[in-house]
Amino acid sequence: MISLILIFPIIACLILFLIKNRALNNLMINLYAFIHIICSICLCIEYNPFDIKQNLFAADELNKIFLIVLSIVYLAVAIYNNGYMKDDKSLTRKLRHYSYAVLLFVLSMTGAILSSNLGITWIFIEATTLASAYLIYFHKTKHSIEAAWKYVFICSIGIALAFVGIILLTIATGNLNSLFYNDLYSNAQIFDIFWLKLSFVFILFGIGTKMGLAPVHFWLPDAHAQSPSPISALLSATLLNSAFLMILKVFKVIIIAGGGN
């Protein structure tokens, strides 16, 4: 199920690239929404017949909650998007690019939620910025391009700070040489607590830009105002959750290490 939920949007993008049909855009967005929620339900009830062993991606008791929320919101957005785009007079090419971005945006958030490795999570969080930037710029007005650049600039700085935090975390882990969450949890008690807390500060402020935490929330009003309504819903209801999950997992390492006081 994890393989299906991650691979389908890539296949869908290839189909849209090869078959340039206006009606196919909404079809792929809706189809992925239904596949996403079915896979999420199966993962939540621990029914996973297609994946024997997962290394980089896994469903656990924590991320299942975030995954099902993403699925429900995305399904609602996909259904609403049918009516929203019905009267849109944009060129087929523009709508196809919109569909690419939506599919890859949801894929990036899904990867960030299901990732069992901190480094892979960071990569997918960065991918959400790249995929959603076009969606904010979709209407191609003066204000939308300003909102998109502000979003990319602020979030890129945040992602860079989070990367510094990950480097500091590797210093705290000593000879562990692993960023898998299970390894971090099981070895947290031997980590250097000073470097661990310092890394969390960088990760909190860095990934906090994606969550819109003050004082690094300046991109939020413009991005929501300029992006299409379905995208605004995804930004507020799912993107922020995906970023919060990464912070939550790193904070769990701090708690296990005894640095929660």
Helices and strands as residue ranges (DSSP letters): H 2-18, H 22-44, H 63-86, H 92-114, H 118-136, H 142-173, H 181-187, G 188-190, H 193-211, H 219-226, H 229-234, I 235-239, H 240-256
